[in-house]
C-alpha cells in the first residue's frame, strides 16, 4: 500500500499519549492513526 507523508499540528500532550498508546499496543503512530481514521470514516 502506498503511503502519503503529511504534517499536522496537534496538542503536545495528546501526541505524547498517542505515542505511548501506540508503543504499548505494538503499533507505529502511523498505523494507529490509520486505524483511528478508518474507524471514524466507516462509522459515518
MDAnalysis code that builds the backbone (N, CA, C; Angstrom):
import MDAnalysis as mda
import numpy as np

u = mda.Universe.empty(132, n_residues=44, atom_resindex=np.repeat(np.arange(44), 3), trajectory=True)
u.add_TopologyAttr("name", ["N", "CA", "C"] * 44)
u.add_TopologyAttr("resid", np.arange(1, 45))
u.add_TopologyAttr("resname", ["UNK", "UNK", "UNK", "UNK", "UNK", "UNK", "UNK", "UNK", "UNK", "UNK", "UNK", "UNK", "UNK", "UNK", "UNK", "UNK", "UNK", "UNK", "UNK", "UNK", "UNK", "UNK", "UNK", "UNK", "UNK", "UNK", "UNK", "UNK", "UNK", "UNK", "UNK", "UNK", "UNK", "UNK", "UNK", "UNK", "UNK", "UNK", "UNK", "UNK", "UNK", "UNK", "UNK", "UNK"])
u.atoms.positions = np.array([
    [0.847, -1.177, 0.000],
    [0.000, 0.000, 0.000],
    [0.893, 1.242, 0.000],
    [0.559, 2.172, -0.859],
    [1.306, 3.431, -0.936],
    [1.012, 4.283, 0.297],
    [1.996, 5.009, 0.761],
    [1.850, 5.877, 1.939],
    [2.075, 7.329, 1.545],
    [1.365, 8.224, 2.188],
    [1.473, 9.665, 1.971],
    [2.089, 10.279, 3.221],
    [3.122, 11.093, 3.056],
    [3.728, 11.805, 4.176],
    [2.974, 13.099, 4.380],
    [2.553, 13.349, 5.632],
    [1.777, 14.544, 5.944],
    [2.347, 15.222, 7.184],
    [1.973, 16.463, 7.349],
    [2.367, 17.231, 8.533],
    [1.096, 17.741, 9.196],
    [0.991, 17.553, 10.510],
    [-0.189, 18.010, 11.240],
    [0.246, 18.780, 12.479],
    [-0.633, 19.617, 12.963],
    [-0.422, 20.296, 14.241],
    [-1.348, 19.632, 15.242],
    [-0.781, 19.272, 16.388],
    [-1.554, 18.534, 17.378],
    [-1.085, 18.929, 18.777],
    [-1.992, 18.860, 19.706],
    [-1.681, 19.163, 21.092],
    [-0.531, 18.260, 21.554],
    [0.530, 18.828, 22.117],
    [1.686, 18.023, 22.527],
    [1.345, 16.913, 23.528],
    [0.452, 17.164, 24.448],
    [0.055, 16.155, 25.440],
    [-0.674, 15.003, 24.740],
    [-1.572, 15.333, 23.817],
    [-2.290, 14.299, 23.065],
    [-1.311, 13.462, 22.250],
    [-0.337, 14.102, 21.617],
    [0.664, 13.399, 20.822],
    [1.467, 12.436, 21.700],
    [1.867, 12.904, 22.875],
    [2.622, 12.071, 23.808],
    [1.797, 10.851, 24.227],
    [0.528, 11.091, 24.551],
    [-0.363, 9.994, 24.946],
    [-0.574, 9.002, 23.800],
    [-0.718, 9.515, 22.587],
    [-0.923, 8.654, 21.415],
    [0.322, 7.813, 21.152],
    [1.494, 8.407, 21.265],
    [2.733, 7.657, 21.058],
    [2.872, 6.547, 22.091],
    [2.562, 6.869, 23.347],
    [2.640, 5.856, 24.411],
    [1.640, 4.728, 24.140],
    [0.417, 5.088, 23.755],
    [-0.602, 4.090, 23.449],
    [-0.133, 3.180, 22.307],
    [0.411, 3.790, 21.259],
    [0.885, 3.012, 20.111],
    [1.980, 2.037, 20.537],
    [2.936, 2.516, 21.305],
    [4.029, 1.658, 21.768],
    [3.490, 0.520, 22.625],
    [2.593, 0.858, 23.555],
    [2.018, -0.157, 24.445],
    [1.226, -1.217, 23.687],
    [0.710, -0.851, 22.512],
    [-0.103, -1.786, 21.719],
    [0.628, -2.301, 20.489],
    [1.956, -2.149, 20.516],
    [2.811, -2.690, 19.449],
    [2.434, -2.160, 18.066],
    [2.135, -0.854, 17.990],
    [1.779, -0.195, 16.739],
    [2.744, 0.953, 16.471],
    [2.877, 1.317, 15.208],
    [3.554, 2.572, 14.904],
    [2.501, 3.671, 15.031],
    [2.938, 4.906, 15.178],
    [1.986, 6.011, 15.276],
    [1.193, 6.126, 13.967],
    [1.829, 5.843, 12.840],
    [1.138, 5.870, 11.557],
    [0.026, 4.839, 11.475],
    [0.322, 3.625, 11.936],
    [-0.695, 2.563, 11.931],
    [-1.848, 2.907, 12.868],
    [-1.522, 3.479, 14.029],
    [-2.563, 3.886, 14.966],
    [-3.466, 4.946, 14.334],
    [-2.875, 5.949, 13.716],
    [-3.675, 6.999, 13.086],
    [-4.529, 6.449, 11.950],
    [-3.977, 5.548, 11.141],
    [-4.764, 4.930, 10.070],
    [-5.949, 4.166, 10.651],
    [-5.697, 3.412, 11.709],
    [-6.757, 2.631, 12.350],
    [-7.878, 3.546, 12.859],
    [-7.498, 4.630, 13.521],
    [-8.486, 5.584, 14.050],
    [-9.257, 6.254, 12.916],
    [-8.556, 6.677, 11.881],
    [-9.218, 7.339, 10.754],
    [-10.178, 6.390, 10.030],
    [-9.739, 5.158, 9.802],
    [-10.617, 4.190, 9.134],
    [-11.879, 3.935, 9.957],
    [-11.718, 3.780, 11.269],
    [-12.862, 3.539, 12.144],
    [-13.824, 4.730, 12.129],
    [-13.285, 5.926, 12.187],
    [-14.116, 7.142, 12.186],
    [-14.872, 7.291, 10.873],
    [-14.192, 7.083, 9.772],
    [-14.814, 7.243, 8.446],
    [-15.868, 6.160, 8.223],
    [-15.582, 4.942, 8.656],
    [-16.517, 3.823, 8.487],
    [-17.804, 4.052, 9.274],
    [-17.712, 4.741, 10.405],
    [-18.887, 4.933, 11.274],
    [-19.840, 6.011, 10.749],
    [-19.474, 6.699, 9.696],
    [-20.322, 7.767, 9.139],
    [-21.317, 7.223, 8.156],
])
